[in-house]
């Protein structure tokens, strides 16, 4: 009897212990269930993400194939345009350009296969679509390679063995864009531009030495050379360089003040005759000499900034070279290079 009672109490005690253990394990079981549920969600999401990634990868591979095909086409086009170049590019004086224009205007064709194109500065081909002329892409490509603040003119004989295929950038801006297919070249606008005896102010602006002159087509009417002591550029670093640059900037400002006074005096003396200011050199210095930072360019005649490279120190003996270069034009002879012979070394 006592044995049975003892066994019962022992069993009840074990049940209490087990129930306590169950109570302890229930939170852990809930936590594990929650983690398992999240893992199942992540697993499903991972499968979905993999499917999306596979789809994106296929699209990317297709796009790569398309880009590689496009790149090959571009390489082929680049190889073609590499063979397209100017046979020759020369600078001709005003008299030489007038003589060449006279020769070009004398050419006659039996058919309307001679193209003349005039483009004002910064005017693209798209602005001339109303003209029913199919100009080759190669010619357009070459024209687009030329940067000219004065515009350009094209004289192009479309025949297979055309005698004239030239581009010309004039010394002064083209006034009217034209696009013409005829039996002769239209050189009238350029001839008028080059042969007109106008008065210009020519400014060569360089730190330490600037030239300001009043010129017509034949000679200089008046000129001044402005020289100042401007330090050479400093290449060392650190505080010494910064101090040197400040001193150099002061020298340049002093030079700009001197040159601006001369420029204003000359322009004032000839303002009733001047048609344009043609400037070359350092752009910031040109701005300071012709107007200054506050007032800006304020004259009634236009300011043309273009390259005039004298390649020599300005001296009294070479002054007229500046006028000649200012009135000169650049001529480009269009041609296709012969393919390179791979067997030649």
Secondary structure, 3 states (H helix, E strand, C coil): CHHHHHHHHHHHHHHHHHHHHHHHHHHHHHHHHHHHHHHHHHHHHHHHHHHHHHHHHHHHHHHHHHHHHHHHHHHHHHHHHHCEEEEEEEEECHHHHHHHHHHHHCCCCCCCCEEEEEECCCCCHHHHCCCCCCCCHHHHHHHHHCCCCCCEEEEEECCCCCCCEEEEECCCCCCCCEEEEECCCCCHHHHHHHHCCCEEEEEEECCCEEEEEEECCCCEEEEEEEECCCCCCCCCCHHHHHHHHHHHHHHHHHHHHHHHHHHHHHHHHHCCCEEEEEEEECHHHHHHHHCCCCCCCCCCCEEEECCCCCCCCCCHHHHHHHHHHHCCEEEEEEEECCCCCCCCC
